[in-house]
Amino acid sequence: MYRQQRHIYKRLNNLTDAVITAASFILAYHVRNNLAATAAYAYLGRLASFEYYATIFALSCIIWPLLTNWHGLYSTHTRDLKNDVIVIFRSSAEAMLLLIAISYLFQLAVISRALIVGFAVTNFVLLSLKASLIRLYSAYQRSRGKGLKNVILVGEAGSTSKVIGLLKGRPELGLNVVGVIGLDQLAGIRDLLHGHAIDQVVFLVGRKTLPDIEEAMFICEEEGVEAWLATDLFELTLSRLEIEELGDLRFIVFRTAPPLSWQMVIKYFLDIAFAALFLTLLSPIFLVTVILIRLGSKGPAFIRQERVGLRGKRFTLYKFRSMIDGGKVTSIGRFLRKSGMDELPQLINILKGEMSFVGPRPHIPEEVALYVHGWQRRRLSMKPGITCHRQILHPQKVTFDKGMELDLNYIDNWSLGKDIAIVIKTIPLILSRFGRERIDN
């Protein structure tokens, strides 16, 4: 039930944020135009008609709610108003930069700096005000005893005490513990349900004591009371637990790789869109590079290397040829390697869905054969990328084990925001490659 409630709560807030964002844009537009109509600010000039900004307006109403949602503004993990304001500020800053970048890349509109800054500041203030009002209203409701769910905890003293301490520190969860019973007291659970208005029973047990609570679970089902079962039945430290349905069957799923989400979907579409865009824009450079390579030495302009990608699937990686037989680097090849331009044909791999802009660098089969531990194959649970977390932290070569550690850290803590940060940090890294050798993997 709480999952559905949280989902509805998030969607309602996303819708409200879109409305607030729309109102902020319209307000900023009219304020900017009205200022330009006064003598003191006549130098600003009048803006184009609102229809000119229609696409930017629509994108704003999508981008702002998406980013606040991704950064956990409406998650139960958000602890206080200060945290909310920080998330809103971060989301607003990222949304503004993303909006400017999209507008510039796709030539959507020439945005007035005064308009975009005024809009971003207005939206930040209004979204923060809304978050404050929600916090105040929720606290007021809880102080009157409204909106609370009555809960019974079942389990050993240590487990139940831990949950009670958690709930005391998280009043925003709205859970009120009305009873705690041990496994030897389950015979009286029906009377307890009849004597109080109970919303749910939380079972905090291990896998060895699951048979002991079976009858109590049936009683909860019969009485129409929600039964919650602790998910730490197995000592798994990296997996994320989710409930999935397959037909009429339900499964508890333990995932270590990032699951399919809106962030992952947008990462995929950004990969395809920007790969297609860059291949189009850079096609003259591709042509000149191919000609220079063919004029400089005999052989093909491209080389094809077998690499291991997602889930261990092998694919052909493309590069501009930079060497001749015997391993000697050509003159044009030296420039391509130092600038990183020999990697540009991997845009084709991205367009084919074999790679991403950001991800662990693809290993050759011989390197994958060195995965002597099962956990090392978790590195293959995400698409390989042109740039990666490891290359940002350690531009120079690192040991195989250190590289593995950094790649797994990236996978275990993946987010779209971190991918964007890696791309931004890669730009100065590329510039610094001139005058020194770079790592290939």
C-alpha positions as CSV (number, residue, x, y, z in Angstrom):
1,M,0.0,0.0,0.0
2,Y,2.8,2.4,0.9
3,R,4.4,1.8,-2.4
4,Q,1.2,2.8,-4.2
5,Q,0.7,5.8,-1.9
6,R,4.3,7.0,-2.5
7,H,3.8,6.5,-6.2
8,I,0.6,8.6,-6.2
9,Y,2.2,11.2,-3.9
10,K,5.2,11.5,-6.3
11,R,3.0,11.8,-9.4
12,L,0.8,14.5,-7.8
13,N,3.9,16.4,-6.8
14,N,5.4,16.1,-10.3
15,L,2.1,17.5,-11.7
16,T,2.1,20.3,-9.2
17,D,5.8,21.1,-10.0
18,A,5.0,21.2,-13.7
19,V,2.2,23.7,-13.0
20,I,4.4,25.8,-10.8
21,T,7.2,25.7,-13.4
22,A,4.7,26.8,-16.1
23,A,3.5,29.7,-13.9
24,S,7.1,30.7,-13.2
25,F,8.0,30.8,-16.8
26,I,5.0,32.9,-17.8
27,L,5.6,35.2,-14.8
28,A,9.2,35.7,-15.7
29,Y,8.4,36.4,-19.3
30,H,5.8,39.1,-18.5
31,V,8.0,40.7,-15.8
32,R,10.9,40.8,-18.3
33,N,8.8,42.4,-21.0
34,N,7.2,44.9,-18.6
35,L,10.7,45.9,-17.4
36,A,11.8,46.5,-20.9
37,A,8.8,48.8,-21.4
38,T,10.1,51.2,-18.7
39,A,12.6,53.9,-19.4
40,A,15.1,52.6,-16.9
41,Y,15.3,49.2,-18.6
42,A,14.5,50.1,-22.2
43,Y,18.0,48.9,-23.1
44,L,16.9,45.3,-22.5
45,G,14.6,45.4,-25.5
46,R,11.3,43.6,-25.9
47,L,11.2,39.8,-26.1
48,A,9.9,37.9,-29.1
49,S,6.3,36.6,-28.9
50,F,5.5,33.9,-26.3
51,E,5.0,31.4,-29.2
52,Y,8.7,31.8,-30.0
53,Y,9.5,30.2,-26.7
54,A,6.8,27.5,-26.8
55,T,9.2,24.6,-27.2
56,I,11.5,25.9,-24.4
57,F,8.4,26.4,-22.2
58,A,7.2,22.9,-22.8
59,L,10.7,21.4,-22.1
60,S,10.9,23.4,-18.9
61,C,7.7,21.9,-17.6
62,I,9.1,18.4,-18.2
63,I,12.8,18.8,-17.2
64,W,12.2,20.5,-13.8
65,P,9.8,17.8,-12.3
66,L,12.0,15.0,-13.7
67,L,15.1,16.3,-12.0
68,T,13.5,17.0,-8.7
69,N,12.1,13.5,-8.8
70,W,15.4,11.9,-9.7
71,H,17.2,13.7,-6.9
72,G,14.7,12.2,-4.4
73,L,12.7,15.3,-3.4
74,Y,9.6,13.2,-2.9
75,S,11.3,10.1,-1.5
76,T,10.9,9.1,2.1
77,H,14.6,9.3,2.4
78,T,14.4,13.2,2.4
79,R,14.8,14.0,6.0
80,D,14.2,17.8,6.5
81,L,13.3,21.1,4.8
82,K,17.0,22.0,4.5
83,N,17.6,18.9,2.5
84,D,14.5,19.7,0.3
85,V,15.8,23.2,-0.5
86,I,19.3,21.8,-1.4
87,V,17.7,19.2,-3.7
88,I,15.5,21.9,-5.4
89,F,18.5,24.3,-5.8
90,R,20.6,21.5,-7.3
91,S,17.8,20.4,-9.6
92,S,17.1,24.0,-10.7
93,A,20.7,24.6,-11.5
94,E,21.0,21.4,-13.5
95,A,17.7,22.0,-15.3
96,M,18.7,25.5,-16.3
97,L,22.0,24.3,-17.8
98,L,20.4,21.4,-19.5
99,L,17.7,23.7,-21.0
100,I,20.4,26.1,-22.3
101,A,22.4,23.2,-23.8
102,I,19.4,21.6,-25.5
103,S,18.3,25.0,-26.9
104,Y,21.8,25.7,-28.2
105,L,22.4,22.2,-29.7
106,F,19.0,22.0,-31.5
107,Q,18.7,25.8,-32.2
108,L,15.3,25.9,-30.6
109,A,15.5,29.6,-29.6
110,V,17.8,32.4,-28.6
111,I,17.0,32.7,-24.8
112,S,17.3,36.0,-23.1
113,R,19.7,35.7,-20.1
114,A,17.5,37.9,-18.0
115,L,14.5,35.7,-18.8
116,I,16.2,32.3,-18.1
117,V,17.8,33.6,-14.8
118,G,14.6,35.2,-13.7
119,F,12.6,32.1,-14.5
120,A,15.0,29.8,-12.7
121,V,15.1,32.0,-9.5
122,T,11.3,32.4,-9.5
123,N,10.8,28.7,-9.9
124,F,13.3,27.8,-7.2
125,V,11.6,30.2,-4.7
126,L,8.1,28.9,-5.5
127,L,9.1,25.2,-5.4
128,S,10.9,25.8,-2.0
129,L,7.8,27.6,-0.7
130,K,5.6,24.7,-1.8
131,A,8.0,22.2,0.0
132,S,7.8,24.3,3.1
133,L,4.0,24.4,3.1
134,I,3.8,20.6,2.6
135,R,6.2,20.1,5.6
136,L,4.2,22.4,7.8
137,Y,0.9,20.8,6.9
138,S,2.2,17.3,7.5
139,A,3.6,18.2,10.9
140,Y,0.3,19.9,11.8
141,Q,-1.7,16.8,10.8
142,R,0.6,14.5,12.8
143,S,0.4,16.7,15.9
144,R,-3.4,16.2,15.8
145,G,-3.0,12.4,15.5
146,K,-4.3,12.4,11.9
147,G,-2.8,10.4,9.0
148,L,-1.1,7.9,11.3
149,K,-1.0,4.2,10.7
150,N,-1.3,1.8,13.7
151,V,1.4,-0.9,13.5
152,I,2.1,-4.1,15.4
153,L,5.7,-5.3,15.4
154,V,6.5,-9.1,15.5
155,G,10.0,-10.3,16.2
156,E,12.9,-10.6,18.7
157,A,13.6,-7.7,21.0
158,G,16.7,-6.5,19.1
159,S,14.9,-6.3,15.8
160,T,11.8,-4.6,17.1
161,S,13.8,-2.1,19.2
162,K,15.8,-1.1,16.1
163,V,12.5,-0.4,14.1
164,I,11.0,1.5,17.0
165,G,14.1,3.7,17.1
166,L,14.0,4.2,13.4
167,L,10.3,5.3,13.5
168,K,10.9,7.7,16.4
169,G,13.5,9.5,14.3
170,R,11.3,9.5,11.2
171,P,7.9,10.9,12.2
172,E,7.2,11.9,8.6
173,L,6.6,8.2,7.9
174,G,3.4,8.4,10.0
175,L,3.6,5.0,11.6
176,N,2.4,4.5,15.2
177,V,3.6,1.4,17.0
178,V,0.7,0.2,19.2
179,G,2.1,-3.2,20.2
180,V,5.2,-5.4,20.1
181,I,4.9,-9.2,20.4
182,G,7.5,-12.0,20.4
183,L,7.4,-15.2,18.3
184,D,6.1,-17.1,21.4
185,Q,3.1,-14.7,21.7
186,L,1.7,-15.2,18.2
187,A,-1.3,-17.2,19.4
188,G,-2.8,-14.0,20.7
189,I,-2.4,-12.0,17.5
190,R,-6.0,-12.3,16.5
191,D,-7.3,-10.9,19.8
192,L,-4.8,-8.0,19.4
193,L,-6.2,-7.3,15.9
194,H,-9.7,-7.3,17.3
195,G,-8.9,-5.1,20.2
196,H,-7.2,-2.3,18.2
197,A,-7.6,-0.6,14.9
198,I,-4.5,-2.1,13.2
199,D,-3.4,-1.0,9.8
200,Q,-0.5,-3.4,9.4
201,V,1.6,-6.1,11.1
202,V,5.4,-6.0,10.5
203,F,7.2,-9.3,10.8
204,L,10.9,-9.0,11.6
205,V,12.1,-12.5,11.3
206,G,14.9,-14.5,9.7
207,R,14.5,-17.3,7.2
208,K,14.9,-20.0,9.9
209,T,11.8,-18.7,11.7
210,L,9.6,-18.3,8.6
211,P,7.5,-21.4,9.4
212,D,6.7,-19.9,12.9
213,I,4.8,-17.0,11.4
214,E,2.9,-18.8,8.7
215,E,-0.3,-19.0,10.7
216,A,-0.1,-15.4,11.8
217,M,0.3,-14.4,8.1
218,F,-2.9,-16.3,7.3
219,I,-4.7,-14.5,10.1
220,C,-3.6,-11.1,8.8
221,E,-4.9,-12.2,5.3
222,E,-8.2,-13.4,6.7
223,E,-8.6,-10.2,8.8
224,G,-7.8,-7.9,5.8
225,V,-4.7,-6.5,7.6
226,E,-1.5,-5.8,5.7
227,A,1.3,-8.1,6.6
228,W,4.9,-6.8,6.0
229,L,7.8,-9.2,6.0
230,A,11.4,-8.1,6.5
231,T,13.5,-8.5,3.4
232,D,16.8,-9.2,5.0
233,L,16.2,-13.0,4.8
234,F,19.6,-13.4,3.1
235,E,22.8,-11.5,4.0
236,L,23.1,-9.8,0.6
237,T,25.0,-6.5,0.8
238,L,24.9,-5.1,-2.7
239,S,21.6,-6.3,-4.2
240,R,18.6,-4.0,-4.5
241,L,15.3,-5.8,-3.7
242,E,12.2,-5.3,-5.8
243,I,8.9,-7.1,-6.3
244,E,8.2,-8.3,-9.9
245,E,5.2,-10.0,-11.4
246,L,5.3,-12.7,-14.1
247,G,1.7,-13.5,-15.0
248,D,0.0,-14.5,-11.8
249,L,3.3,-15.2,-10.0
250,R,5.2,-12.8,-7.8
251,F,8.9,-12.8,-7.2
252,I,11.3,-11.1,-4.9
253,V,14.1,-9.9,-7.2
254,F,17.7,-9.1,-6.0
255,R,19.5,-6.7,-8.4
256,T,23.0,-5.4,-8.3
257,A,23.0,-3.6,-11.7
258,P,20.9,-0.4,-12.0
259,P,17.4,-1.5,-12.9
260,L,15.4,-0.2,-15.8
261,S,14.2,3.3,-14.8
262,W,13.4,6.7,-16.3
263,Q,17.0,7.7,-15.7
264,M,18.2,4.6,-17.6
265,V,15.7,5.2,-20.4
266,I,16.8,8.8,-20.8
267,K,20.5,7.7,-20.8
268,Y,19.7,5.4,-23.7
269,F,17.9,8.1,-25.7
270,L,20.6,10.7,-25.0
271,D,23.2,8.2,-26.2
272,I,21.3,7.6,-29.5
273,A,20.4,11.2,-30.0
274,F,23.9,12.7,-29.4
275,A,25.7,9.9,-31.2
276,A,23.5,10.6,-34.3
277,L,24.0,14.3,-33.9
278,F,27.8,14.1,-33.5
279,L,28.2,11.7,-36.4
280,T,26.3,14.1,-38.6
281,L,28.2,17.2,-37.4
282,L,31.6,15.5,-37.5
283,S,31.2,13.7,-40.8
284,P,33.5,16.2,-42.6
285,I,36.2,15.5,-39.9
286,F,35.6,11.8,-40.4
287,L,36.1,12.2,-44.2
288,V,39.3,14.3,-43.8
289,T,40.7,11.8,-41.2
290,V,40.0,8.8,-43.5
291,I,41.8,10.6,-46.3
292,L,44.9,11.5,-44.2
293,I,45.1,8.0,-42.8
294,R,45.0,6.4,-46.3
295,L,47.5,8.9,-47.7
296,G,49.9,8.4,-44.8
297,S,50.2,4.6,-44.9
298,K,48.8,1.6,-46.6
299,G,45.9,-0.2,-45.0
300,P,42.3,0.4,-43.9
301,A,41.2,3.7,-42.3
302,F,39.4,1.8,-39.5
303,I,40.4,-1.1,-37.3
304,R,38.0,-3.5,-35.8
305,Q,38.7,-5.1,-32.4
306,E,36.7,-7.7,-30.6
307,R,35.5,-6.5,-27.2
308,V,33.2,-7.9,-24.5
309,G,30.1,-5.9,-23.7
310,L,26.8,-6.1,-21.7
311,R,26.2,-9.5,-20.1
312,G,29.4,-10.8,-21.8
313,K,28.1,-10.4,-25.3
314,R,31.0,-9.9,-27.8
315,F,30.9,-7.1,-30.3
316,T,33.2,-5.3,-32.8
317,L,34.7,-2.0,-31.6
318,Y,35.7,0.6,-34.2
319,K,38.7,2.9,-34.1
320,F,40.6,5.0,-36.6
321,R,43.8,3.2,-37.5
322,S,46.9,4.8,-35.8
323,M,49.6,2.2,-36.5
324,I,51.2,0.2,-39.3
325,D,52.5,-3.3,-39.3
326,G,55.1,-3.8,-36.6
327,G,53.3,-1.6,-34.1
328,K,54.8,1.7,-35.3
329,V,52.6,4.7,-34.7
330,T,52.0,6.9,-37.8
331,S,52.3,10.7,-37.8
332,I,48.5,11.2,-38.1
333,G,48.0,8.3,-35.7
334,R,50.1,10.0,-33.0
335,F,47.8,13.0,-33.2
336,L,44.7,10.9,-33.2
337,R,45.8,8.9,-30.1
338,K,46.9,12.0,-28.1
339,S,43.7,13.9,-28.9
340,G,41.5,10.8,-28.4
341,M,40.0,11.3,-31.9
342,D,40.9,7.7,-32.7
343,E,37.9,6.8,-30.5
344,L,35.4,8.8,-32.5
345,P,34.2,5.8,-34.6
346,Q,32.9,4.3,-31.4
347,L,29.9,6.7,-31.9
348,I,28.9,4.0,-34.4
349,N,29.0,1.4,-31.6
350,I,26.7,3.7,-29.5
351,L,24.3,4.1,-32.3
352,K,24.2,0.3,-32.6
353,G,23.3,0.0,-28.9
354,E,26.6,-1.8,-28.1
355,M,28.1,1.1,-26.1
356,S,27.2,4.2,-24.2
357,F,29.0,7.6,-23.8
358,V,29.7,6.7,-20.2
359,G,30.4,3.3,-18.8
360,P,33.3,0.9,-17.9
361,R,35.8,0.7,-20.8
362,P,35.2,-2.5,-22.8
363,H,37.7,-5.3,-22.1
364,I,39.1,-7.6,-24.7
365,P,38.2,-11.3,-24.2
366,E,41.7,-12.1,-22.9
367,E,41.1,-9.5,-20.1
368,V,37.7,-11.0,-19.3
369,A,39.4,-14.4,-18.9
370,L,41.3,-12.8,-16.0
371,Y,38.1,-12.5,-14.1
372,V,38.9,-15.2,-11.6
373,H,36.2,-14.2,-9.1
374,G,32.5,-14.4,-9.9
375,W,31.9,-10.9,-8.5
376,Q,34.2,-9.4,-11.1
377,R,31.8,-10.3,-13.8
378,R,29.4,-7.7,-12.3
379,R,31.5,-5.3,-14.4
380,L,29.6,-6.7,-17.4
381,S,26.2,-5.7,-16.0
382,M,26.3,-2.3,-17.7
383,K,27.1,-1.2,-21.3
384,P,30.7,-0.2,-21.8
385,G,31.4,3.4,-22.5
386,I,33.8,5.8,-24.3
387,T,34.6,7.5,-21.1
388,C,34.3,6.3,-17.5
389,H,34.5,7.0,-13.8
390,R,38.0,5.5,-13.7
391,Q,39.5,7.7,-16.4
392,I,38.3,10.8,-14.6
393,L,39.7,9.8,-11.2
394,H,42.9,8.2,-12.5
395,P,43.8,9.5,-16.0
396,Q,47.1,7.5,-15.9
397,K,47.1,3.7,-16.1
398,V,46.1,1.8,-12.9
399,T,46.4,-1.8,-12.0
400,F,43.8,-4.3,-13.2
401,D,42.5,-4.8,-9.6
402,K,42.3,-1.0,-9.0
403,G,40.5,-0.5,-12.3
404,M,38.0,-3.2,-11.4
405,E,37.3,-1.6,-8.0
406,L,36.6,1.8,-9.6
407,D,34.4,0.3,-12.3
408,L,32.3,-1.6,-9.8
409,N,32.0,1.5,-7.6
410,Y,30.6,3.3,-10.6
411,I,28.1,0.6,-11.3
412,D,27.0,0.2,-7.7
413,N,26.4,4.0,-7.3
414,W,25.2,4.8,-10.8
415,S,22.9,7.8,-11.6
416,L,22.2,9.9,-14.6
417,G,23.5,12.9,-12.8
418,K,26.9,11.2,-12.2
419,D,27.1,10.3,-15.9
420,I,26.6,14.0,-16.8
421,A,29.3,15.0,-14.4
422,I,31.7,12.5,-15.9
423,V,31.0,13.8,-19.4
424,I,31.7,17.4,-18.2
425,K,34.9,16.4,-16.4
426,T,36.0,14.5,-19.5
427,I,36.3,17.7,-21.6
428,P,39.3,19.2,-19.8
429,L,40.8,15.7,-19.7
430,I,40.7,15.4,-23.5
431,L,42.3,18.9,-23.8
432,S,45.1,17.8,-21.4
433,R,45.9,14.8,-23.6
434,F,47.8,16.9,-26.1
435,G,51.5,16.6,-25.3
436,R,51.2,13.3,-23.4
437,E,50.1,9.7,-24.0
438,R,46.8,8.5,-22.9
439,I,45.6,5.2,-21.7
440,D,43.7,2.9,-24.1
441,N,41.5,1.0,-21.8
